């Protein structure tokens, strides 16, 4: 399968199964489009009619070059990966590499679009005790097999509402990691309200990454990210985030924003973040019910698509100016990306990665917490709901019939199981709206990567 598109003055041909990306001229682009559906004579005749200024010899040379790429496995490569589907998860069965610790099911903000019901996850407000957190870390170490590097994300709600326990758990992990032959990498996700010098100093010493929630423009951020009195948080958190990022040397962080029906023109929010001095950025489409006022609509789709294109152009413009920035969804490696097993099997939710509630219950990921059907077990007894875990173990790109004809399938690995479930009622369903956004992001990311690879 190939995918052809034109963007940013490039004619791009993506060979789906080999991963090869070709930037070609108009003639090669048109020959490739006909190559598999017509014989050589027909193709050359059509090209001669369309490009009368080009000699037959030149057209034949172009055709031969395309044939050579096919013979080298770089164009029209067959899909031979389906027999591998699920093998990575079989090889790593029972091995957990990462936990999302819900250190606080409570929050000091009252964001209307919050998928976690303002931090409560459809349940009661609670914070995790040190004893539960310690057992969660022990569970991770005991079930990590020979893996040395382990990932733990302190999540909420707002994790800084339980900061002492966060610090105590990290201290415990550091005290045993050498003995256990493990290396913990911690991430803190925060809305910033409780950030202070102590938080900054601790996080910069202990956290390999921090995720800072900011929706961009003040009027957009303060429309949604309000306290329980209805007051916006932008003025309170932006100076703290600027100090935080400066203290980290401008590295190992992400400004994580959400765009909704209120701001499908989210590039303005990206530009505001850049103006504030932030350069490691992420803007995620909102995840909510279709009838939610924040939900993106079909009418928003052309606007969002245009924003992604303009964002790619802005990135290249700032590259040229010596002021580069990172956009999470455009991070792509054309030469050494994820291995084919990872491309097929996806994120590992419910198998390699799990979320832990304040009570020690295990769920496939943070977006399933509170959905009782998806409770896997707990940190004392491990996974007891093997039926649900098997459901997630079977999640791979070939488990989605709709993905088989999609050119982007080896980039999204079948997509997010949580989004699929909330959109269709099945973890192997397809969230069509999200698919459209993903494909557009990939086209823009590949175009930008081509531009950089060509040194233009």
Buried (B, 14 or more C-beta within 10 A) or exposed (E): BBBBBEBBEBBBBBBBBBBBBBBBEEBBBBBBBBBEEBEEEEBBBBBEEEBEEBEEEEBEEBBEBBBEBBEEEBBBBEEEBEEBBBEBBEEBEEBBBBBBBBBBBBBBBBBBBBBBEBBBBEBEBBBBBBEBBBBBBBBBBEBBEEBEEBBBBBBBBBBBBBBEBBBBBBEBBEEBBEEBEBEBBBBBBBBBBBBEEEBBEBBBEBBBBBBBBBBBBEEBBBBBBBBEEEEBBBEBBBEBBEBBBEEBEEEBBBBBBBBBBBBBBBBEBBBBBBEBEBBBBBBEBBBBEEEBEBBBEEEBBEBBBBBBBBBBBBBBEBBEEEEEBEBBBBEBEBEEBEEBBBBBBBBBBBBBBBBBBBBBBBBBBBBBBBBEEBBBBBBEEBBEBEEBBEBBBBBBBBBBEBBEEBBBBBBBBBBBBBBBBBBEEEBBBBBEBBBBBBBBBBBBBBBBBBBBEEEE
